[in-house]
Amino acid sequence: MSTEETKNSFEWVWYVIGLLTGILAVAAVTLHIGYLFLGGIIGLIMAGIFLNNIVKGREY
């Protein structure tokens, strides 16, 4: 990646959104701390799938 591409990259936002929505989805069902971590990990995985498979190569 060039420095300009790295400077304007906002992919981290999707990972944060995935993390928070995973935690909130599990919190809606149960408040067990172990499941909240699991929900966060699943949210991060879903964000990675979204970025690498669904929107890969799109131009904005």
C-alpha distance matrix in Angstrom:
0.0 3.8 6.5 8.1 6.1 6.4 9.9 11.0 10.1 13.6 13.3 15.3 18.1 18.7 19.0 21.5 23.4 23.6 24.9 27.4 28.7 29.1 31.2 33.1 34.0 35.4 37.2 38.9 40.5 41.0 40.4 40.4 37.7 36.7 36.0 34.0 31.5 31.5 30.9 27.9 26.4 27.1 25.5 22.3 22.5 23.2 20.3 18.0 19.9 19.6 15.9 15.2 18.2 19.6 17.0 14.2 13.2 15.3 14.9 16.5
3.8 0.0 3.8 5.4 5.2 6.3 8.6 10.2 10.7 14.4 15.1 17.0 19.5 20.6 21.2 23.3 25.2 25.9 27.2 29.4 30.8 31.6 33.4 35.2 36.3 37.9 39.4 41.1 42.9 43.5 42.7 42.8 40.1 39.3 38.7 36.4 34.1 34.4 33.6 30.4 29.3 30.1 28.2 25.0 25.6 26.2 23.0 21.1 23.1 22.5 18.7 18.4 21.4 22.3 19.3 16.9 15.3 16.9 15.7 16.8
6.5 3.8 0.0 3.8 5.4 5.0 6.0 8.7 9.9 13.5 14.8 16.1 18.5 20.3 20.8 22.3 24.5 25.6 26.5 28.5 30.3 31.3 32.8 34.5 35.9 37.5 38.6 40.5 42.5 42.9 41.8 42.1 39.2 38.7 38.3 35.7 33.5 34.2 33.3 30.0 29.2 30.4 28.3 25.1 26.2 26.9 23.4 21.9 24.3 23.5 19.8 20.1 23.3 24.1 20.9 18.9 17.7 18.8 17.3 17.7
8.1 5.4 3.8 0.0 3.8 5.4 5.0 6.4 8.6 12.2 14.1 15.9 17.7 19.5 20.7 22.1 23.7 25.2 26.5 28.1 29.6 31.0 32.7 34.0 35.4 37.3 38.4 40.0 42.2 42.8 41.9 42.5 39.8 39.5 38.8 36.1 34.2 34.8 33.6 30.3 29.8 30.7 28.2 25.4 26.6 26.7 23.1 22.0 24.2 22.9 19.2 20.0 22.9 23.0 19.6 18.0 16.5 16.8 14.8 14.7
6.1 5.2 5.4 3.8 0.0 3.8 5.5 5.4 6.1 9.8 11.1 13.4 15.3 16.6 17.8 19.7 21.1 22.3 23.8 25.7 26.9 28.1 30.0 31.4 32.6 34.5 35.8 37.3 39.3 40.1 39.4 40.0 37.4 37.0 36.0 33.5 31.6 31.9 30.6 27.6 26.9 27.5 25.1 22.3 23.2 23.2 19.8 18.5 20.5 19.2 15.5 16.2 19.1 19.3 15.9 14.2 12.9 13.5 12.0 12.4
6.4 6.3 5.0 5.4 3.8 0.0 3.8 5.5 5.2 8.7 9.8 11.2 13.6 15.2 15.8 17.5 19.5 20.6 21.7 23.6 25.3 26.3 27.9 29.5 30.9 32.6 33.7 35.5 37.5 38.0 37.1 37.4 34.7 34.3 33.6 31.1 29.0 29.6 28.5 25.2 24.6 25.6 23.3 20.3 21.5 22.0 18.5 17.3 19.8 18.9 15.2 16.1 19.4 19.9 16.9 15.3 14.9 15.7 14.8 14.9
9.9 8.6 6.0 5.0 5.5 3.8 0.0 3.8 5.7 8.6 11.0 11.9 13.6 16.0 16.9 17.8 19.8 21.5 22.4 23.9 25.7 27.2 28.5 29.8 31.5 33.3 34.1 35.9 38.2 38.7 37.5 38.1 35.4 35.4 34.8 31.9 30.1 31.0 29.7 26.3 26.2 27.3 24.7 21.9 23.7 24.0 20.3 19.6 22.3 20.9 17.4 18.9 22.1 22.1 18.9 17.9 17.3 17.4 15.9 15.2
11.0 10.2 8.7 6.4 5.4 5.5 3.8 0.0 3.8 6.4 9.3 11.0 11.9 14.0 15.8 16.7 18.0 19.9 21.4 22.5 24.0 25.8 27.3 28.3 29.8 32.0 32.8 34.2 36.6 37.4 36.6 37.5 35.0 35.0 34.0 31.2 29.7 30.4 28.7 25.5 25.6 26.3 23.4 21.0 22.7 22.4 18.6 18.4 20.7 18.8 15.5 17.4 20.2 19.7 16.2 15.8 15.1 14.5 12.9 11.6
10.1 10.7 9.9 8.6 6.1 5.2 5.7 3.8 0.0 3.8 5.7 7.8 9.3 10.9 12.4 13.8 15.2 16.7 18.2 19.7 21.1 22.6 24.3 25.5 26.8 28.8 30.0 31.4 33.6 34.4 33.7 34.4 32.0 31.8 30.7 28.0 26.4 26.9 25.3 22.2 22.1 22.7 19.9 17.4 18.9 18.7 15.0 14.6 17.0 15.4 12.0 13.9 16.9 16.7 13.5 13.0 13.1 13.0 12.3 11.5
13.6 14.4 13.5 12.2 9.8 8.7 8.6 6.4 3.8 0.0 3.8 5.4 5.7 7.7 9.6 10.6 11.6 13.6 15.1 16.3 17.6 19.4 21.0 22.0 23.4 25.6 26.5 27.9 30.2 31.1 30.4 31.4 29.1 29.1 27.9 25.1 23.8 24.4 22.5 19.4 19.7 20.3 17.2 15.1 17.0 16.5 12.7 13.2 15.7 13.7 10.9 13.7 16.5 15.8 12.9 13.4 14.3 13.6 13.3 12.0
13.3 15.1 14.8 14.1 11.1 9.8 11.0 9.3 5.7 3.8 0.0 3.8 5.3 5.5 6.9 9.1 10.2 11.1 12.9 14.8 15.8 17.0 19.1 20.4 21.5 23.4 24.8 26.2 28.2 29.1 28.6 29.3 27.1 26.7 25.4 22.8 21.4 21.6 19.8 16.9 16.7 17.1 14.3 11.9 13.5 13.1 9.4 9.4 12.1 10.5 7.6 10.3 13.3 13.0 10.7 11.0 12.8 12.7 13.5 12.9
15.3 17.0 16.1 15.9 13.4 11.2 11.9 11.0 7.8 5.4 3.8 0.0 3.8 5.4 5.1 6.3 8.7 9.9 10.6 12.5 14.3 15.4 16.8 18.4 19.9 21.5 22.6 24.4 26.5 26.9 26.1 26.7 24.2 24.1 23.1 20.3 18.7 19.4 17.9 14.6 14.8 15.8 13.0 10.4 12.9 13.2 9.5 10.0 13.3 12.3 10.0 12.6 15.8 15.8 14.0 14.4 16.4 16.4 17.2 16.4
18.1 19.5 18.5 17.7 15.3 13.6 13.6 11.9 9.3 5.7 5.3 3.8 0.0 3.8 5.4 5.1 6.2 8.6 9.9 10.6 12.2 14.1 15.5 16.4 18.0 20.1 20.9 22.3 24.7 25.5 24.8 25.9 23.8 24.1 22.7 19.7 18.8 19.6 17.4 14.4 15.4 15.9 12.5 11.0 13.8 13.2 9.5 11.3 14.1 12.2 10.8 14.1 16.6 15.8 14.0 15.3 17.3 16.5 17.2 15.7
18.7 20.6 20.3 19.5 16.6 15.2 16.0 14.0 10.9 7.7 5.5 5.4 3.8 0.0 3.8 5.4 5.0 6.0 8.5 9.9 10.4 12.0 14.2 15.1 16.1 18.3 19.6 20.8 22.9 24.0 23.8 24.8 23.0 22.9 21.1 18.5 17.6 17.7 15.4 12.8 13.4 13.2 9.9 8.7 10.8 9.6 6.0 8.3 10.6 8.6 7.8 11.3 13.4 12.5 11.3 13.0 15.6 15.0 16.4 15.4
19.0 21.2 20.8 20.7 17.8 15.8 16.9 15.8 12.4 9.6 6.9 5.1 5.4 3.8 0.0 3.8 5.4 5.0 6.1 8.6 9.9 10.5 12.3 14.2 15.2 16.7 18.2 20.0 21.7 22.3 21.8 22.4 20.3 19.9 18.5 15.9 14.5 14.8 13.0 10.0 10.2 10.8 7.8 5.7 8.5 8.6 5.4 7.1 10.3 9.6 8.9 11.6 14.2 14.2 13.6 14.6 17.5 17.6 19.2 18.7
21.5 23.3 22.3 22.1 19.7 17.5 17.8 16.7 13.8 10.6 9.1 6.3 5.1 5.4 3.8 0.0 3.8 5.4 5.0 6.2 8.5 9.8 10.7 12.2 14.1 15.6 16.4 18.3 20.5 20.9 19.9 20.8 18.7 19.0 17.7 14.6 13.7 14.8 12.7 9.5 11.0 12.1 8.8 7.7 11.2 11.2 8.5 10.8 13.7 12.7 12.4 15.4 17.7 17.4 16.6 18.0 20.7 20.3 21.5 20.4
23.4 25.2 24.5 23.7 21.1 19.5 19.8 18.0 15.2 11.6 10.2 8.7 6.2 5.0 5.4 3.8 0.0 3.8 5.5 5.2 6.0 8.4 9.9 10.4 11.9 14.2 15.1 16.2 18.7 19.7 19.3 20.7 19.2 19.6 17.7 14.7 14.7 15.2 12.3 10.0 11.9 11.8 8.1 8.4 11.5 10.2 7.8 11.1 13.2 11.5 12.0 15.4 17.0 16.0 15.5 17.6 20.4 19.5 20.9 19.5
23.6 25.9 25.6 25.2 22.3 20.6 21.5 19.9 16.7 13.6 11.1 9.9 8.6 6.0 5.0 5.4 3.8 0.0 3.8 5.6 5.3 6.0 8.6 9.9 10.4 12.3 14.0 15.4 17.1 18.1 18.1 19.1 17.6 17.4 15.3 12.8 12.5 12.3 9.5 7.5 8.8 8.2 4.4 5.2 7.9 6.7 5.2 8.6 10.4 9.6 10.8 13.6 15.0 14.5 14.8 16.7 20.0 19.6 21.6 20.8
24.9 27.2 26.5 26.5 23.8 21.7 22.4 21.4 18.2 15.1 12.9 10.6 9.9 8.5 6.1 5.0 5.5 3.8 0.0 3.8 5.6 5.3 6.3 8.7 10.1 11.0 12.3 14.5 16.1 16.4 15.7 16.4 14.5 14.5 12.9 10.0 9.3 10.0 7.7 4.7 6.9 7.8 4.7 5.2 8.8 9.0 8.0 10.6 13.0 12.8 13.7 16.2 18.0 17.9 18.2 19.7 23.0 22.8 24.7 23.9
27.4 29.4 28.5 28.1 25.7 23.6 23.9 22.5 19.7 16.3 14.8 12.5 10.6 9.9 8.6 6.2 5.2 5.6 3.8 0.0 3.8 5.4 5.2 6.0 8.5 10.0 10.3 12.2 14.6 15.0 14.2 15.7 14.2 15.1 13.3 9.9 10.5 11.7 8.8 6.7 10.0 10.4 7.4 8.9 12.2 11.6 10.7 13.8 15.9 15.1 16.2 19.1 20.6 19.9 20.0 22.1 25.1 24.4 26.0 24.7
28.7 30.8 30.3 29.6 26.9 25.3 25.7 24.0 21.1 17.6 15.8 14.3 12.2 10.4 9.9 8.5 6.0 5.3 5.6 3.8 0.0 3.8 5.4 5.0 5.9 8.5 9.6 10.4 12.7 14.0 14.2 15.9 15.2 15.8 13.2 10.6 11.8 11.9 8.3 7.7 10.6 9.7 6.6 9.3 11.8 10.2 10.1 13.6 14.8 13.7 15.6 18.5 19.3 18.3 18.9 21.4 24.6 23.7 25.6 24.4
29.1 31.6 31.3 31.0 28.1 26.3 27.2 25.8 22.6 19.4 17.0 15.4 14.1 12.0 10.5 9.8 8.4 6.0 5.3 5.4 3.8 0.0 3.8 5.5 5.2 6.4 8.6 10.1 11.3 12.2 12.6 13.6 12.9 12.8 10.0 7.9 8.8 8.3 4.6 4.8 7.5 6.4 4.4 7.7 9.7 8.9 9.9 12.8 13.9 13.8 15.9 18.2 19.0 18.6 19.8 21.8 25.3 24.9 27.2 26.5
31.2 33.4 32.8 32.7 30.0 27.9 28.5 27.3 24.3 21.0 19.1 16.8 15.5 14.2 12.3 10.7 9.9 8.6 6.3 5.2 5.4 3.8 0.0 3.8 5.5 5.3 6.0 8.7 10.2 10.2 9.6 10.8 9.8 10.6 8.4 5.2 7.1 8.0 5.0 4.9 8.6 8.9 7.5 10.1 12.6 12.4 13.0 15.8 17.3 17.3 19.1 21.4 22.5 22.2 23.1 25.1 28.4 28.1 30.1 29.1
33.1 35.2 34.5 34.0 31.4 29.5 29.8 28.3 25.5 22.0 20.4 18.4 16.4 15.1 14.2 12.2 10.4 9.9 8.7 6.0 5.0 5.5 3.8 0.0 3.8 5.4 4.9 6.1 8.8 9.8 9.6 12.0 11.9 13.3 10.8 8.0 10.7 11.4 8.0 8.6 12.1 11.7 9.8 12.8 15.2 14.2 14.7 17.9 19.1 18.5 20.5 23.2 23.9 23.0 23.9 26.3 29.5 28.7 30.5 29.2
34.0 36.3 35.9 35.4 32.6 30.9 31.5 29.8 26.8 23.4 21.5 19.9 18.0 16.1 15.2 14.1 11.9 10.4 10.1 8.5 5.9 5.2 5.5 3.8 0.0 3.8 5.5 5.3 6.9 8.9 10.2 12.3 13.0 13.6 10.3 8.7 11.4 10.9 7.3 9.2 12.1 10.5 9.3 12.9 14.4 13.0 14.3 17.6 18.0 17.5 20.1 22.5 22.7 21.8 23.2 25.7 29.1 28.3 30.6 29.5
35.4 37.9 37.5 37.3 34.5 32.6 33.3 32.0 28.8 25.6 23.4 21.5 20.1 18.3 16.7 15.6 14.2 12.3 11.0 10.0 8.5 6.4 5.3 5.4 3.8 0.0 3.8 5.3 5.3 6.0 7.3 8.8 9.7 10.1 6.7 5.9 9.1 8.5 5.8 8.5 11.2 10.2 10.1 13.5 14.8 14.3 16.0 18.8 19.3 19.6 22.1 24.1 24.5 24.1 25.7 27.8 31.4 30.9 33.3 32.5
37.2 39.4 38.6 38.4 35.8 33.7 34.1 32.8 30.0 26.5 24.8 22.6 20.9 19.6 18.2 16.4 15.1 14.0 12.3 10.3 9.6 8.6 6.0 4.9 5.5 3.8 0.0 3.8 5.3 5.1 5.1 7.9 9.0 10.8 8.3 6.6 10.3 10.9 8.6 10.4 13.6 13.3 12.8 15.8 17.8 17.3 18.4 21.4 22.3 22.2 24.5 26.8 27.4 26.8 28.0 30.3 33.7 33.1 35.1 33.9
38.9 41.1 40.5 40.0 37.3 35.5 35.9 34.2 31.4 27.9 26.2 24.4 22.3 20.8 20.0 18.3 16.2 15.4 14.5 12.2 10.4 10.1 8.7 6.1 5.3 5.3 3.8 0.0 3.8 6.0 7.6 10.7 12.5 14.1 11.1 10.1 13.7 13.7 10.9 13.1 16.2 15.1 14.3 17.8 19.4 18.2 19.6 22.8 23.2 22.8 25.4 27.8 28.0 27.0 28.3 30.9 34.3 33.3 35.4 34.1
40.5 42.9 42.5 42.2 39.3 37.5 38.2 36.6 33.6 30.2 28.2 26.5 24.7 22.9 21.7 20.5 18.7 17.1 16.1 14.6 12.7 11.3 10.2 8.8 6.9 5.3 5.3 3.8 0.0 3.8 7.1 9.3 11.9 12.8 9.7 10.0 13.5 12.9 10.8 13.8 16.2 15.0 15.1 18.6 19.7 18.8 20.7 23.6 23.7 23.8 26.6 28.7 28.6 27.9 29.7 32.1 35.6 35.0 37.3 36.4
41.0 43.5 42.9 42.8 40.1 38.0 38.7 37.4 34.4 31.1 29.1 26.9 25.5 24.0 22.3 20.9 19.7 18.1 16.4 15.0 14.0 12.2 10.2 9.8 8.9 6.0 5.1 6.0 3.8 0.0 3.8 5.7 8.7 10.0 7.6 8.2 11.8 11.8 10.6 13.4 15.8 15.4 15.9 19.0 20.3 20.1 21.9 24.5 25.1 25.5 28.0 29.9 30.3 29.9 31.6 33.8 37.3 36.9 39.2 38.3
40.4 42.7 41.8 41.9 39.4 37.1 37.5 36.6 33.7 30.4 28.6 26.1 24.8 23.8 21.8 19.9 19.3 18.1 15.7 14.2 14.2 12.6 9.6 9.6 10.2 7.3 5.1 7.6 7.1 3.8 0.0 3.8 6.1 8.7 7.4 7.0 10.5 11.7 10.9 12.8 15.6 16.0 16.3 18.9 20.7 20.9 22.3 24.8 25.9 26.3 28.4 30.5 31.3 31.1 32.4 34.4 37.9 37.5 39.6 38.5
40.4 42.8 42.1 42.5 40.0 37.4 38.1 37.5 34.4 31.4 29.3 26.7 25.9 24.8 22.4 20.8 20.7 19.1 16.4 15.7 15.9 13.6 10.8 12.0 12.3 8.8 7.9 10.7 9.3 5.7 3.8 0.0 3.8 5.6 5.5 6.5 9.1 10.2 10.7 12.7 14.7 15.5 16.6 18.8 20.3 21.1 22.7 24.8 25.9 26.9 28.9 30.5 31.4 31.7 33.1 34.8 38.4 38.4 40.6 39.8
37.7 40.1 39.2 39.8 37.4 34.7 35.4 35.0 32.0 29.1 27.1 24.2 23.8 23.0 20.3 18.7 19.2 17.6 14.5 14.2 15.2 12.9 9.8 11.9 13.0 9.7 9.0 12.5 11.9 8.7 6.1 3.8 0.0 3.8 5.5 5.0 6.6 8.8 9.9 10.8 12.7 14.4 15.3 16.9 18.8 20.1 21.3 23.0 24.7 25.8 27.3 28.9 30.3 30.7 31.9 33.3 36.8 37.0 39.1 38.3
36.7 39.3 38.7 39.5 37.0 34.3 35.4 35.0 31.8 29.1 26.7 24.1 24.1 22.9 19.9 19.0 19.6 17.4 14.5 15.1 15.8 12.8 10.6 13.3 13.6 10.1 10.8 14.1 12.8 10.0 8.7 5.6 3.8 0.0 3.8 5.4 5.4 6.4 8.7 10.1 10.9 12.5 14.3 15.7 16.9 18.6 20.2 21.6 23.0 24.5 26.2 27.4 28.6 29.4 30.9 32.0 35.6 36.1 38.5 38.1
36.0 38.7 38.3 38.8 36.0 33.6 34.8 34.0 30.7 27.9 25.4 23.1 22.7 21.1 18.5 17.7 17.7 15.3 12.9 13.3 13.2 10.0 8.4 10.8 10.3 6.7 8.3 11.1 9.7 7.6 7.4 5.5 5.5 3.8 0.0 3.8 5.4 4.9 6.0 8.5 9.7 10.3 12.0 14.1 15.1 16.2 18.2 19.8 20.8 22.2 24.2 25.5 26.4 26.9 28.6 30.0 33.7 33.9 36.4 36.0
34.0 36.4 35.7 36.1 33.5 31.1 31.9 31.2 28.0 25.1 22.8 20.3 19.7 18.5 15.9 14.6 14.7 12.8 10.0 9.9 10.6 7.9 5.2 8.0 8.7 5.9 6.6 10.1 10.0 8.2 7.0 6.5 5.0 5.4 3.8 0.0 3.8 5.4 5.0 6.2 8.7 9.9 10.4 12.4 14.3 15.2 16.5 18.5 20.0 20.8 22.6 24.3 25.5 25.8 27.0 28.6 32.1 32.1 34.4 33.7
31.5 34.1 33.5 34.2 31.6 29.0 30.1 29.7 26.4 23.8 21.4 18.7 18.8 17.6 14.5 13.7 14.7 12.5 9.3 10.5 11.8 8.8 7.1 10.7 11.4 9.1 10.3 13.7 13.5 11.8 10.5 9.1 6.6 5.4 5.4 3.8 0.0 3.8 5.4 5.0 6.3 8.7 9.7 10.7 12.5 14.3 15.3 16.7 18.6 19.9 21.2 22.6 24.1 24.9 26.1 27.1 30.6 31.1 33.3 32.9
31.5 34.4 34.2 34.8 31.9 29.6 31.0 30.4 26.9 24.4 21.6 19.4 19.6 17.7 14.8 14.8 15.2 12.3 10.0 11.7 11.9 8.3 8.0 11.4 10.9 8.5 10.9 13.7 12.9 11.8 11.7 10.2 8.8 6.4 4.9 5.4 3.8 0.0 3.8 5.4 5.1 6.2 8.5 9.9 10.6 12.3 14.3 15.4 16.6 18.3 20.1 21.1 22.2 23.1 24.7 25.8 29.5 30.1 32.6 32.5
30.9 33.6 33.3 33.6 30.6 28.5 29.7 28.7 25.3 22.5 19.8 17.9 17.4 15.4 13.0 12.7 12.3 9.5 7.7 8.8 8.3 4.6 5.0 8.0 7.3 5.8 8.6 10.9 10.8 10.6 10.9 10.7 9.9 8.7 6.0 5.0 5.4 3.8 0.0 3.8 5.5 5.1 6.0 8.6 9.8 10.4 12.2 14.2 15.3 16.3 18.3 19.9 20.8 21.1 22.6 24.2 27.8 28.0 30.5 30.1
27.9 30.4 30.0 30.3 27.6 25.2 26.3 25.5 22.2 19.4 16.9 14.6 14.4 12.8 10.0 9.5 10.0 7.5 4.7 6.7 7.7 4.8 4.9 8.6 9.2 8.5 10.4 13.1 13.8 13.4 12.8 12.7 10.8 10.1 8.5 6.2 5.0 5.4 3.8 0.0 3.8 5.4 5.0 6.3 8.7 9.9 10.5 12.4 14.3 15.2 16.6 18.3 19.8 20.2 21.2 22.5 26.0 26.2 28.5 28.0
26.4 29.3 29.2 29.8 26.9 24.6 26.2 25.6 22.1 19.7 16.7 14.8 15.4 13.4 10.2 11.0 11.9 8.8 6.9 10.0 10.6 7.5 8.6 12.1 12.1 11.2 13.6 16.2 16.2 15.8 15.6 14.7 12.7 10.9 9.7 8.7 6.3 5.1 5.5 3.8 0.0 3.8 5.3 5.1 6.3 8.7 9.9 10.7 12.5 14.2 15.5 16.5 18.0 19.1 20.4 21.2 24.8 25.5 28.0 28.0
27.1 30.1 30.4 30.7 27.5 25.6 27.3 26.3 22.7 20.3 17.1 15.8 15.9 13.2 10.8 12.1 11.8 8.2 7.8 10.4 9.7 6.4 8.9 11.7 10.5 10.2 13.3 15.1 15.0 15.4 16.0 15.5 14.4 12.5 10.3 9.9 8.7 6.2 5.1 5.4 3.8 0.0 3.8 5.4 5.0 6.2 8.6 9.8 10.6 12.2 14.3 15.3 16.1 16.9 18.7 19.9 23.6 24.2 26.9 27.1
25.5 28.2 28.3 28.2 25.1 23.3 24.7 23.4 19.9 17.2 14.3 13.0 12.5 9.9 7.8 8.8 8.1 4.4 4.7 7.4 6.6 4.4 7.5 9.8 9.3 10.1 12.8 14.3 15.1 15.9 16.3 16.6 15.3 14.3 12.0 10.4 9.7 8.5 6.0 5.0 5.3 3.8 0.0 3.8 5.4 5.1 6.2 8.7 9.9 10.4 12.4 14.2 15.3 15.4 16.7 18.3 21.8 21.9 24.4 24.2
22.3 25.0 25.1 25.4 22.3 20.3 21.9 21.0 17.4 15.1 11.9 10.4 11.0 8.7 5.7 7.7 8.4 5.2 5.2 8.9 9.3 7.7 10.1 12.8 12.9 13.5 15.8 17.8 18.6 19.0 18.9 18.8 16.9 15.7 14.1 12.4 10.7 9.9 8.6 6.3 5.1 5.4 3.8 0.0 3.8 5.4 5.1 6.2 8.7 9.8 10.6 12.1 14.0 14.8 15.6 16.5 20.0 20.5 22.9 22.9
22.5 25.6 26.2 26.6 23.2 21.5 23.7 22.7 18.9 17.0 13.5 12.9 13.8 10.8 8.5 11.2 11.5 7.9 8.8 12.2 11.8 9.7 12.6 15.2 14.4 14.8 17.8 19.4 19.7 20.3 20.7 20.3 18.8 16.9 15.1 14.3 12.5 10.6 9.8 8.7 6.3 5.0 5.4 3.8 0.0 3.8 5.4 5.1 6.3 8.6 10.0 10.5 11.8 13.2 14.7 15.3 19.0 20.0 22.9 23.4
23.2 26.2 26.9 26.7 23.2 22.0 24.0 22.4 18.7 16.5 13.1 13.2 13.2 9.6 8.6 11.2 10.2 6.7 9.0 11.6 10.2 8.9 12.4 14.2 13.0 14.3 17.3 18.2 18.8 20.1 20.9 21.1 20.1 18.6 16.2 15.2 14.3 12.3 10.4 9.9 8.7 6.2 5.1 5.4 3.8 0.0 3.8 5.4 5.1 6.1 8.7 9.9 10.4 10.8 12.6 14.0 17.8 18.2 21.1 21.5
20.3 23.0 23.4 23.1 19.8 18.5 20.3 18.6 15.0 12.7 9.4 9.5 9.5 6.0 5.4 8.5 7.8 5.2 8.0 10.7 10.1 9.9 13.0 14.7 14.3 16.0 18.4 19.6 20.7 21.9 22.3 22.7 21.3 20.2 18.2 16.5 15.3 14.3 12.2 10.5 9.9 8.6 6.2 5.1 5.4 3.8 0.0 3.8 5.4 5.0 6.2 8.5 10.0 10.1 10.7 12.1 15.7 15.9 18.4 18.5
18.0 21.1 21.9 22.0 18.5 17.3 19.6 18.4 14.6 13.2 9.4 10.0 11.3 8.3 7.1 10.8 11.1 8.6 10.6 13.8 13.6 12.8 15.8 17.9 17.6 18.8 21.4 22.8 23.6 24.5 24.8 24.8 23.0 21.6 19.8 18.5 16.7 15.4 14.2 12.4 10.7 9.8 8.7 6.2 5.1 5.4 3.8 0.0 3.8 5.4 5.2 5.9 8.2 9.6 10.4 10.6 14.1 15.2 18.0 18.7
19.9 23.1 24.3 24.2 20.5 19.8 22.3 20.7 17.0 15.7 12.1 13.3 14.1 10.6 10.3 13.7 13.2 10.4 13.0 15.9 14.8 13.9 17.3 19.1 18.0 19.3 22.3 23.2 23.7 25.1 25.9 25.9 24.7 23.0 20.8 20.0 18.6 16.6 15.3 14.3 12.5 10.6 9.9 8.7 6.3 5.1 5.4 3.8 0.0 3.8 5.5 5.3 5.6 7.2 9.2 9.7 13.5 14.6 17.9 19.0
19.6 22.5 23.5 22.9 19.2 18.9 20.9 18.8 15.4 13.7 10.5 12.3 12.2 8.6 9.6 12.7 11.5 9.6 12.8 15.1 13.7 13.8 17.3 18.5 17.5 19.6 22.2 22.8 23.8 25.5 26.3 26.9 25.8 24.5 22.2 20.8 19.9 18.3 16.3 15.2 14.2 12.2 10.4 9.8 8.6 6.1 5.0 5.4 3.8 0.0 3.8 5.8 5.7 5.1 6.5 8.4 12.0 12.2 15.3 15.9
15.9 18.7 19.8 19.2 15.5 15.2 17.4 15.5 12.0 10.9 7.6 10.0 10.8 7.8 8.9 12.4 12.0 10.8 13.7 16.2 15.6 15.9 19.1 20.5 20.1 22.1 24.5 25.4 26.6 28.0 28.4 28.9 27.3 26.2 24.2 22.6 21.2 20.1 18.3 16.6 15.5 14.3 12.4 10.6 10.0 8.7 6.2 5.2 5.5 3.8 0.0 3.8 5.9 6.0 5.4 6.0 9.5 10.1 12.9 13.8
15.2 18.4 20.1 20.0 16.2 16.1 18.9 17.4 13.9 13.7 10.3 12.6 14.1 11.3 11.6 15.4 15.4 13.6 16.2 19.1 18.5 18.2 21.4 23.2 22.5 24.1 26.8 27.8 28.7 29.9 30.5 30.5 28.9 27.4 25.5 24.3 22.6 21.1 19.9 18.3 16.5 15.3 14.2 12.1 10.5 9.9 8.5 5.9 5.3 5.8 3.8 0.0 3.8 6.2 6.5 5.2 8.8 10.7 13.8 15.6
18.2 21.4 23.3 22.9 19.1 19.4 22.1 20.2 16.9 16.5 13.3 15.8 16.6 13.4 14.2 17.7 17.0 15.0 18.0 20.6 19.3 19.0 22.5 23.9 22.7 24.5 27.4 28.0 28.6 30.3 31.3 31.4 30.3 28.6 26.4 25.5 24.1 22.2 20.8 19.8 18.0 16.1 15.3 14.0 11.8 10.4 10.0 8.2 5.6 5.7 5.9 3.8 0.0 3.8 6.0 5.6 9.1 10.7 14.3 16.2
19.6 22.3 24.1 23.0 19.3 19.9 22.1 19.7 16.7 15.8 13.0 15.8 15.8 12.5 14.2 17.4 16.0 14.5 17.9 19.9 18.3 18.6 22.2 23.0 21.8 24.1 26.8 27.0 27.9 29.9 31.1 31.7 30.7 29.4 26.9 25.8 24.9 23.1 21.1 20.2 19.1 16.9 15.4 14.8 13.2 10.8 10.1 9.6 7.2 5.1 6.0 6.2 3.8 0.0 3.8 5.8 8.9 9.0 12.6 14.1
17.0 19.3 20.9 19.6 15.9 16.9 18.9 16.2 13.5 12.9 10.7 14.0 14.0 11.3 13.6 16.6 15.5 14.8 18.2 20.0 18.9 19.8 23.1 23.9 23.2 25.7 28.0 28.3 29.7 31.6 32.4 33.1 31.9 30.9 28.6 27.0 26.1 24.7 22.6 21.2 20.4 18.7 16.7 15.6 14.7 12.6 10.7 10.4 9.2 6.5 5.4 6.5 6.0 3.8 0.0 3.8 6.3 5.7 9.1 10.4
14.2 16.9 18.9 18.0 14.2 15.3 17.9 15.8 13.0 13.4 11.0 14.4 15.3 13.0 14.6 18.0 17.6 16.7 19.7 22.1 21.4 21.8 25.1 26.3 25.7 27.8 30.3 30.9 32.1 33.8 34.4 34.8 33.3 32.0 30.0 28.6 27.1 25.8 24.2 22.5 21.2 19.9 18.3 16.5 15.3 14.0 12.1 10.6 9.7 8.4 6.0 5.2 5.6 5.8 3.8 0.0 3.8 5.7 9.0 11.4
13.2 15.3 17.7 16.5 12.9 14.9 17.3 15.1 13.1 14.3 12.8 16.4 17.3 15.6 17.5 20.7 20.4 20.0 23.0 25.1 24.6 25.3 28.4 29.5 29.1 31.4 33.7 34.3 35.6 37.3 37.9 38.4 36.8 35.6 33.7 32.1 30.6 29.5 27.8 26.0 24.8 23.6 21.8 20.0 19.0 17.8 15.7 14.1 13.5 12.0 9.5 8.8 9.1 8.9 6.3 3.8 0.0 3.8 6.5 9.7
15.3 16.9 18.8 16.8 13.5 15.7 17.4 14.5 13.0 13.6 12.7 16.4 16.5 15.0 17.6 20.3 19.5 19.6 22.8 24.4 23.7 24.9 28.1 28.7 28.3 30.9 33.1 33.3 35.0 36.9 37.5 38.4 37.0 36.1 33.9 32.1 31.1 30.1 28.0 26.2 25.5 24.2 21.9 20.5 20.0 18.2 15.9 15.2 14.6 12.2 10.1 10.7 10.7 9.0 5.7 5.7 3.8 0.0 3.8 6.5
14.9 15.7 17.3 14.8 12.0 14.8 15.9 12.9 12.3 13.3 13.5 17.2 17.2 16.4 19.2 21.5 20.9 21.6 24.7 26.0 25.6 27.2 30.1 30.5 30.6 33.3 35.1 35.4 37.3 39.2 39.6 40.6 39.1 38.5 36.4 34.4 33.3 32.6 30.5 28.5 28.0 26.9 24.4 22.9 22.9 21.1 18.4 18.0 17.9 15.3 12.9 13.8 14.3 12.6 9.1 9.0 6.5 3.8 0.0 3.8
16.5 16.8 17.7 14.7 12.4 14.9 15.2 11.6 11.5 12.0 12.9 16.4 15.7 15.4 18.7 20.4 19.5 20.8 23.9 24.7 24.4 26.5 29.1 29.2 29.5 32.5 33.9 34.1 36.4 38.3 38.5 39.8 38.3 38.1 36.0 33.7 32.9 32.5 30.1 28.0 28.0 27.1 24.2 22.9 23.4 21.5 18.5 18.7 19.0 15.9 13.8 15.6 16.2 14.1 10.4 11.4 9.7 6.5 3.8 0.0
